[in-house]
Amino acid sequence: MQGHMKKPHTNEVSMTFTGPIAMMEQALEAMRSLGFEKAEPVTVNLDVEGSIPWRESSYFKEIKEDELPSVFLSGARYREGFTQVELAERSGIPRRHISEMENGKRPIGKVNARKLAAILDVDPRRLLSV
C-alpha cells in the first residue's frame, strides 16, 4: 500500500507537547539528548492558558482559506476514529467522494456538510468554504 502514496518517505518526525511551563527547559533538554532539535520558537499566550489560535499554528499557516474545510473534515474524521470506509457507511456518501472532499478535489456541499457534521459532531458551517 505504501507504494501508492504520493508523499516521499521521511526519517523525521515533528511533535508537539503540552505541559507545565516550569518544566519546559527540562523537556527540551531531554528531547535534545534523544537527537531532537527545537524547530521553532515556543510561544506562550497566557491570555488563553498557554495555547495559540489554530490558524496561527505553523501547520495551518501553509493552508489556503479554501482548503480549510477539507482539512477540517479529515481532522474531525480522525478525531472520531473513523476510516473513510466507516464514514461512508454511516453517511451514505461514497468513500471515493469522501476521499475527494478531504483532498480538496470535490466541494463538500450543504447537504453532505449536514450529514457529515451530524456524524462527526461538528458545526456544519466548518465544512463549507467561506
C-alpha positions, 0 to 999 in steps of 0.5 A: 500500500505504501507504494501508492502514496504520493508523499516521499518517505521521511526519517523525521518526525515533528511533535508537539507537547503540552505541559507545565511551563516550569518544566519546559527547559527540562523537556527540551533538554531531554528531547535534545539528548534523544537527537531532537532539535527545537524547530521553532520558537515556543510561544506562550499566550497566557491570555488563553492558558498557554495555547495559540489560535489554530490558524496561527499554528505553523501547520495551518499557516501553509493552508489556503482559506479554501482548503480549510474545510477539507482539512477540517473534515479529515481532522474531525474524521480522525478525531472520531476514529473513523476510516473513510470506509466507516464514514461512508457507511454511516453517511451514505456518501461514497468513500471515493467522494469522501476521499475527494472532499478531504483532498480538496478535489470535490466541494463538500456541499450543504447537504453532505456538510449536514450529514457529515457534521451530524456524524462527526459532531461538528458545526456544519458551517466548518465544512463549507468554504467561506 
